[in-house]
Amino acid sequence: MCGIAGIVGSDHDARVDVARVREMCAAIVYRGPDDEGIFVQGRVGLGMRRLSIIDVAGGKQPVHNEDKSIWVVFNGEIYNFLELRRELEGRGHAFYTHSDTEVIVHLYETYGSSCVEKLRGMFAFALYDFRRQKLLLGRDRLGKKPLHYAVHRGDLYFCSEIKSLLAVAPELVSVDNEALAQFFFYGYIPDPSTAFASIRKLPPGHWLEFENNSVKIQQFWDVPRFCSISLPEGECLEQLEATLQDSVRMRLISEVPLGALLSGGVDSSIVVGMMARSSSRAVKTFSIGFTHADFNEAEHARAVAKKFGTDHSELTVDADLWDTMETLSTVLDEPFADSSVIPTYHVSRMARRYVTVALSGDGGDELFAGYDAYLIHRRRRYLDLIPGWVAPAYHKLLYPMLPLKLRSRKLAYNFPMRASERFVHGQSISSTNDPELTLLSREFLRSVSDSEPAEAILRRYFEQAPASDLVSRMQYADIKTYLTADVLTKVDRMSMFSSLEVRCPLLDHVFVELAARLPLSMKLRRGVRKYLLRRLAEKLDVPRQSLYRPKQGFSLPLRHWMRAELKSEIVALLLERRTIERGYFQKAAIERLLAEHQSGERDHSTVLWQLLAFELWNRNYLERRTRATSRICESSQA
């Protein structure tokens, strides 16, 4: 586990400055505090920061093949590397380390760019082939590990985090308003866009080749067709248990201390139960609690920990978060509005005091229809019987007559829409489809008026989904957007900022493929979400109070804090002249949101948090880099 960065020049006679690669690595030293590795030869510079987990003594990167014509830097873990190594040694390849990284160079020698299809794990790597003068970038199937790139003045830059790139090319700090429009819709920026116009994310399940100064990107994996197998429930449960147990077992390979992040929900409880099965020692578990009971899952985590005899640690998070929020806004390269980034950061920091690797339960909601929205939309499928002409007429004639202070105004806007449009519009944080409620200024909306609407990304995935039913289409769209760009981004950035590796057994691609193919009745049945996962949890003897309770999610008690502990700070920051003069928002809309929320009339905590996250990102991340760019330009002109 580490962070990677590098440069490949467009001019074959160019020489990369080793100091520039070192500067890129220094920007992400927390991703790999144990070691630095840099290889520079001619126009090629590869760098990495290492968090040592496998082959601690001998796995130093960059790693090369036998004749040193192929070099690689790698971030992640390859769980089937021993199996692949045996195959490659049988083909005559000679290894000089015991690390999983070295498998990649020999796989490439045998299979070329399609070597990524052989890898089972989480990964982002950069490989340079001196014979073909080609750079290959690869990213894992679900996007657990990040990989960014930019072509700047003909040279290709790559990095785990955008700050590495901006450290050596600060002139790329120019923001992309179209990407910001996506943030204002989703609360995050979906792949492949970033907040910066010239920087892109390599999408999950894709590889990129940079050869002859041209970029070629190709997809190598996608979620298979949903609901494509029909088996009795007993056989489905057996396959599910065996596949997940294998996934957990593979993720217990480590030369350093290992534990688990435990929320007390279905998914993390199953992972801990399976870890306990495979471990001769008590599993170390870590959980977060809150003083507000309606957001506190700590007691459920304690019950699971007691059941499986874990060595359990717990931390209570309070509202004294201002310093934490400012710190994290400097870590996150893009505006990011998921408030669960805060507890994720705290539980990662706590876990890192005891372990270097932790397993988590991420992915269960997307794979097994665990979100309330799946059940709600399934129950409302009868609304598709409403003729298509009704919605436009309703929105034009009746909807404007509803009171602005109606609590369920967004629901009222959605109900006559077709299923796909209800789903897409329901993903919006703010009511951007409602002109009377929009936060965005006319100036900003004009700047993106010729761009593809932000919601088109979600609609496209919904329509292209390899599925025929509504819920499976929703799952596919969420896997392609929310899971990758929100959930996994949050987990990667917060865990790596704490120098902790987090592994996700439910997102092993073999398990994902099985989950997708299961019938919908194994996911939703008689109002029960994640039906088959709950059956598996029952088989593992997870406490019933953890299995059958309302879903809470890993989120903050924002509505409470914004009306009390954080009230003065939020009001001051959002209404400050500096904030308003950026030109993104209408001041009157912010004032109305604050007034309605503070009075208890409506809960606007999600939108207010989005505004807060955006402004802190501008102040603590963007402005600092903009000032640095200005100083560089002034120096060059002097």
N, C-alpha and C positions, 0 to 999 in steps of 0.2 A: 504494500500500500504506500502510495506516495503522491507527489505532484510532478507533472512533467511539463516541459517547455522546450522550445527550440526555434531555429530559423533555417530555412533552406533558400539560398540565394538564386536569383534567376540567371545570373551571369556565371557560367561554368568556371571562369577564371577568378571569381570573387573569393574573398577570404572572410569568413565570419569572425568577428571579434569575440574571443572567449569571455571577455568582461561583460558583453551584452547578454550572453547566455547565463552567466553567473548572476547578473542583475535580475533576470527573469525568474530564476530559481529563488533568489533571496526574497522576492515578493510573496512567496508561498512557503516559507520555511516551516510553518506550523504543520503543513501537510506531511512533512517528512523531517522531523527534528533529529533523526539518528545519523544521517549521512547525506553527502552531496556527491553526485557523479556527473561529470561533464566530458563530452567527446566533441572535439572540433577538428575538422579536416577540410580544408578548402572552403567550399561554399556551404558546408553542412555543419550545423551546431546542434547537438542534442544534449539536454540537461534534465536532471531530476533531483528531487529531494525524497529521501527514503525513510519510511517508518518500517523498521525491520520486524518481520513476522515469520517468514519461512526462509530457511538457510541464512540465519542471522549472520553467521560468520563469513560465508562465502558468496552471498547473493548480491554483491555490489553491482550496480548498474552504472553506465550502459553495458549491455551484454552483446557479444558478437558471435558469429559462427566460426567454423574451423579456420578459414583463411582470412578472417576479418574483413570480408567484403560486404557483410550485412551487420548492421548495428541496430539495437532497439532500446528504447526507454518505455517503461510500462507502469501503469497505475492500476492496481486491483489485485484480484486473486483468480487463478485458474485452478478450479477444484479437481479437474480430471487430468492434471499435469503428469501424475505418475503413470497413468495408463497411456497417455500420449508419448511420454518419454520411452516407455518400453517398446512401443510401436516404432518410433523413430530410431532407436538403437538397433532394432532388428533390420532397419533399412540401411544401416551403416553409419549413422550420424554419431559423432563423438561429442560428449558433453564435458564441460570443465567446471560446472557448478551443480548444486543440488536444488536450485531455485526453479520456480514455475516460469520465470521470465524467459529462461533460455529455450524453453519449448517453442516459443513463438518464432525465433529465428530459423530453427530447423523445420518447423511446419511450413514456413514461407518458402524455404528452399525446395520443399517437396510439392506444395500445393499452390504457390503464388498467393495472390490476394485473397483467394477463397480459403486460405488458412483460418480466417476468422470463424468459419462455419464449424470448425472442429473444437473450438474453445467453449468450455462450460464454466461460466463464472461471471464475475463483474470485471470489466476491463476498459481501459482507454490506452492505446499505445501508439507510438510513432516509430516506424521502421524505415531505415534508409538502405537502399540497395545500390552499392557503388558500381556494380557491373551495368545495371540498366539506368543508372542516374535517376532513380525514382524514389520518391517518398510515399509511404503507405501509412495512413492513419486509420485506426479501427476503433469502434465504440460498441459496447455490449448491447445485447438485444433489447433490454428494457430501459437503458439509459441510467444505470446506477452510478456510473462514473462519468464525469463531465469531460468534454473535449471541445475547445474553441479554436477557431482559426481565422486568419485574415490574409488576403493578398494585398501587400502594400508596396508600392513602387516596384512591382513585379516579383518581390520576394514573398515566400509563404512563411507565416508565423503560426505556431500552434502553442496551446497552453491549456492546463487544467482549469485555471481561473483567469478571467479577463485582466485582472490587475497585473499579471505577469507581462501581458502584451503592452499594456499602457505604460509600464515601467520603462520600456525601451522605445515605444512609439506613442508618446503622449498626444501627438497630433490626431490620433484616431479617437479622441474623446468625444467627438461630435455625436450628439444624440440622434436617434431615429424616431421621429414623431409617430410614424406608423406603429413601431414597436411599443411606444408609450400608450398609444390608443388601445393596443392589445392588453397592456397592463391595467388600464382603467376599466376594461371589460372583465378580465379574468382575475386580477389580483396578482398575476405573474405573467411572464412573457413566454409563450409556447415556442418550442423548437420549430424551425432553425433560426429564428430571429434572436437578436440581443438588443439591449437598449442603445447600442452604438451602430451607426449606419454601416460601417465597414467591417464589423466583426460578426461572425456567424457561429452557431453551434452545429457540430456534426450531429445529425439526427441519430437516435438509437437504432441499432440494427443496420448501420451503414458503414461502408468504408470509403475513404477518399484517396485518390492517387494524384500526386503532383509530378508530372513528367512532361518534359519539353515545354516547361513554363505554362502548362495548362492544367486545369483542375477537372477531375472526373470523379463523380460521386455515384455510388451504386448501393442499393438496398440488398442485404443478404438474408434478412429474416423478417417475418411478420407473424402476428398472432394467427393461428390456423382457424379454419371455419368453426364457428360456435355450434354447439349442440349437434355434433356430427356423429356421436355414438349413442347407442341405445342399449343399456345394460340394466339388469336388476339392481336395486339399491344396494344390496349386499356386496355385489361385485364392484360397484362404483366405490363403496367405502373401503374395500380391501385395496383397490388400486391407489386410492387417495392416500391411505395410511402408508403403504409401502413406498410410494414415490416421495412423500414428504419426509418420511424417516430417513430415506437415503439422502435427500437434500440436506437435512439437518446434520447427518453424520459427516458428510463431506465438508461442512462448514465448521467442524470441530478441529480440523487440522490446523495446528498452530504451535510455534515454539515459545510463545509468550502467554501470559495469563489471559483467560477468556471468560466472558460472562454473558448476561442477557438483559435487555431493556424490557421491563415488565410493566404493562399498564393495568393488568387485571382483566382485560378484555379477552374475547375468544381467541384471536390470532396469536397474541404474545403468550397466552397461557398454554396453547397447544405447543408452541415452539419450546417453552420451558419444560413442559411435560416430556417431550421427546428428547430434550437434552438430558434430563434426569435419567431417562432410560439408558442412555448411551454413556453416561459418565460414572466413574467409580468414586468421584468426590462430589460434595455438595456444590451445586451450580450457584455462582454468584449472580444475584439479581438486583436490579436498580429501578426505582420508581419515583415519581414526582407526585406531590399532593398540594392542595390549595386549602385555604381557610374557609372558602365558600363551599358549603356542602354540595350544592347542585353541580359543581364542577370537579369535585374531589373523588378520584377513583382509588385513592390509596388503600382504603380498607379492603377493596376487592383484590388488589395486588398482594396485600398481606395474606389474605386467605389462600391465594394460589401458592405463594411462597411457602406457607406453612404446610400445605398439602404435599408439595414435592420436596420439602425439607431443604430449601435453598438457604444460602447465606445472603440474607436480604438487607439492602440499604435503602433508606428513604429520605427524601428532602422535601420540605414544604416551601413553596415559592409564594412570596407576598407581592404587594403592589409597588415595592421600592425598586422599580425597574428602569428608571430614567437613564442611569449610566449604562445599564445593559443594552437598552435600545439604541443608544448612541454608538456604543461599541460595535454592535452587530450591523448597524447601517454602514460602517466602514468595511466590514468583512464581505457583505453581500454586494457583488459587483453590479447588480441590477435592482431596481425597486421590487420589493417582495412583500406582499400584504398578508401572508398566512401567519396569524399571531402565534400559532403553535411552534414557531421557530424559537420562541423564548423558552418554553419547557424543554424542547429538544436540546437546546444549548445547555441548560442546567443539568439535565440528566446525563448528557454526554460528559460534561465536566466532572460530575460526581463519579461516573463509571470509570473515567480515566485515572482516578486516584488509585484504583484497585486492579484494573485490567487494561490491556491494549486492544483487545478485540471483543465486540459484543454482538450477539444475534438479536434481531428484532422481528416483529410480526407484520411489517409493512407489506401491503399488497392484497391482503385478504378481502378487503372491502370491494376493490375493483374486480377481483377474480370471481367472487362468490356473491355479488350483488348485496353488499352490506350496507350501502347508504340508503337513507330513508327515501331519497328521490326515486330510486328504482322501484320501490314498492308503491309509492304514490303515483308514478306515471303508469304503472301496470294497472292499478285500480281505476285510472281515469281513461283507459283506452276507448271506452264507449264515446268519449267526446269527439273521436275521429268521425263519428256519424254525422256531426254537424256539417252542413254544406259549406264549401270553401268560401262562398261570398259573404258569409255571416261575419267573419272576423274583421275584414276591412270596414264594413258598415258599422259594426259595433264600436271599433276604435275611433271612427270618425264622428259618430253621432251620440252614442250612449256613454262611452268611457269618459269623455271630457266633463260629463255632468256629475261624476262621482266626487265626493269631498276630497280635497287634497290631503286631509288628515286621516283618511281611511286607513286603518292598520293593514288590511289585506289588499292594498291597492295593486301591488305587483301580481298577486294571485288573480285579482280581478282582470288585469290586463292580459294574462296568459290564457285564461280558461277556454276561449273560443278558438284558439290556434290549433293547427294540426300537431300531432305528437312530436314530430321532429322540431318544430318551432317552439313548442312549450319547453322542451328540453334545452334547446340552445339559449332561449331568453332566460330560462331559470338559472343558467350558469353565471349570469351577469351579477357583479357585486352591486353596482349602482344601476338605477333604472335609466340606462342610456337610451332606451327606446321611447321614453316618455319625455317629450320636450319640456313639460312643466316642471320636471323633477331633475333634469340633468345638471350635473355639477360643472361640466366642461364649458369653457368659455367659447364664444363665437369665433374668436381668433384662432384658438387651437383647432376647433372643428373644421375651420376653413383650410388649415394647413394639411389636413388629412382627407379632405373631401374627395380627392381623386384616387385614394388608396382603397384597397380591398377592405371591406368592413371586418372588424376584428372577429365577429361571430362566424364569419365565413369559414375560418379554420375548423371550428368545431362541427359546423354543418357538413363540411366536406368529409370529415372522418366518419360522421354518423351515416352519411349516404353511401360511403365506400366500404362500410363495415362488412366483413365476411359473415354475415348473419341475416336472418330473416325476421326475427322478432324484435320488438321495441327495446326490451331490457338489454339484450345482447349487443344491440347497436350502441346503446348508451355506454355499456361497459367498454366496448372497443374505443369509443371516442374518449372516454376518461383515461384509459390506459395510454393513449397517444398524447394526451394533453396534460391533464391534472396530475396523474401519477408521476410522469417523467419530470415535468417542469415545475411542479410544486412539491409533492411529497418527497421524491428522491433528491431533488435539489436541496431542500431543507435538511434532510438527513445527512447528505454528503457534506454540505458546508459547515453545519454545526458540529458534526462529529470530527471532521478533519481540522476545524479550528481548535478543537480540543485534543488533537493528535490521537484520535480514537478511530479504529476501523469498525464499521458496522456492516454486518452481513445479513442478508434477507432471504431465508430459506424458501419462503412462499413465492419469491420471484426468481427462483431457478427456472430456466426456460423450459426444462422438461416438465416441471410441475405446472407451469403456466399453460403449456400446450394441453396437458391432461385436463386442467380446470376448464379451459375454453371448450373442449369437446364434450364435456358433461352436459346432460340435458338441463334445461332451465329449471325443471322441477327439483333438481338437486341443489339449486341455489335459492330459489324462492318457492315456498310451499305453505299454503294456507296462512299467509301473512307472516311467516317466519323467514327472516333474512339469513343468509349463509347456512342453509339447512344442513347440508352434508358436513360442513366444518363443525357445526354444533354436535352432530352425531359423533364425529371423531373425538371431539372434546369430551363428550360423555363417556366414550370408550376409554379415554385416558384418565377418567375420574376427576376431571376439572370440577371444582365446586359449582353447584347449580346456580348459586346466586351471582356468579360471574358470567354465566351463559345466558340467562334469561332475565335481562334487565334493560331498561331504555339505553340506547346508545348515547354516550357522552362525547366521545372524541377527545383528542389530545389538544384541548384548546384552553385559552385563558378565560377567566371570569370578567371579560372586558366590560360588559354592560354595568357591572357593579363598580369597577375601578374608575370608569370614565365619568361616573356620577359622583364619585367621592375622592378616592386617593389621588387620581391622576387628572382631576377636573381642571385645576388652575393651569397646569403645564400645557395641556392640550388646547385649551381655549387661547392661551397666550401665543402658542406657536402657530396655530392654524389661522388666526386672524392678524398675525403680525404683518406689517406692510411688506416686508421682504418676501413673505410667502405669497401674498396676493399679487405682487408685481411680477412674479414669474409668468403670469398670463395664462395659466392652465385652467383656472377655476373661476367661477362666479362667486364673489364675496357674499352676495345675498343668499346664495344656496348654502354656503358653509354656515352662515349665521343661523339660518332656519334649521339645519340639521342639528347644530349644537343646542339650540333652544328646545327643540322637540325632545332631544335625548335627555337633557338635563332635567326637564320637567317630568319625565317618565311617560310622556305621551306616546312616544314610539321608541323602538330600540334601533338606533343607527350605529351601534358600536362597530359593526363590520366595515361600513363605509368610512367612518371616522378613523379607524385604524389604518385603512388604506391610505387616506390622506396624510396621516401622521408618518407612515412608513415612507411615502413618496417624498415628503418634505425633508425628513432626516437623511434620506439617501442623497438628495440634492445638496444638502449642507455638508455632510460629513464625508461623502465620497466624491460626488461630481465636482463641486466647487473647488475642492483641493486639487484635483487633477487639471481643472481648467486654469487655475492660477499657475500651476507648474508649466503648462503648455505656453501660457503667455510669457513667462519668464524666459523660456527657451527661445521663443520667437524674437523677443527683445534682444537677447544676447547675440542671436545670429545676425540681426540687423545692425548691431553696434559696430 
